[in-house]
């Protein structure tokens, strides 16, 4: 996957997530918890790929979702 393809997939995932879950918490701890949840799912997918014959595509999917939530959190930081 190229960088541009990755960015496109992340943007698509962000739009999908914002449409499906329009509410985003206002406090930073709940925001980072969402990011960490997605990161944990990426870790699980990587472990399953490495040790349980999981699919590399699942790792990719979870990384895209994690990146989308990172961007969502960055968009909503009130600096």
Secondary structure, DSSP 8 states (H G I E B T S, - for coil): --HHHHHHHHHHHHHHHHHH-----SSHHHHHHHHHHHHHHHHHHHHHHHHS---HHHHHHHHHHHHHHHHHHHHH---
